[in-house]
Amino acid sequence: MAISNPTRRTLVSTGGAALLVGGLGLITPARAQSLAPTPTMRGGSNNYRPGAPVVDKIGGGGFWMTGTVRRAGDGAPLPGRRIQVWAHTTEGHERDERSHGATLTDADGVFRIEMPQIVPAFGQPHGHLAYDADYDDGPFETVFLRPVMASASDTTLDVAFVLNPV
C-alpha cells in the first residue's frame, strides 16, 4: 500500500470539509457546480406544434417517455416545467396533432408520459421533446431534443434536460 504525503492545502481543504459536514450534520448530497446545459439537437424541432396541450396520455399508450429537468450549473431539479413530446408512432405520424402532447415535471424535476409505441421514421426510431420557454414561466432557454432509440422494440425512452437560465 502506497503512503502519500498530503500537502498543506489538501489537509486544510479536506479537514475543513469534514468539519463542515460533521459539525453541521449535513446530509444533503452536494450538487454539481458546473453542469453544462443541454444543447438543442439537429432536427429536434421538426414538426413541433407550439402550445400542444398538457395531457395525461397520448393516444392508446404502451410506450413511456420519461426524463429529468435540471438547472445548468448547480443541477437543481426544476419542478413545474412544461415538456412537449411527439413522435412517429403506431397511431400516427409526428406531423399529426394527435401525436403531440405535453406534461409537467414533478417536485423532483421528473416527467413521465405514456404514448403509443414509437416506430422508425427516416430509418430510425426516435422521439422529439421540447422545453419551450415561450410556453413556460421560467427564465430558461428553449431546447429541442431528437434522441434516437437503440431498438425499435424499446418501450421507453429516457432523456435529461439541463436548462440554461436566460
Secondary structure, 3 states (H helix, E strand, C coil): CCCCCCCHHHHHHHHHHHHHHHHHCCCCCCCCCCECCCCCCCCCCCCCCCCCCECCECCCCCEEEEEEEEECECCCECCCCEEEEEECECCECCCCHHHEEEEECCCCCEEEEEECCECCECCECEEEEEECHHHCCCCECCEEECCECCCCCCCEEEEEEEECEC
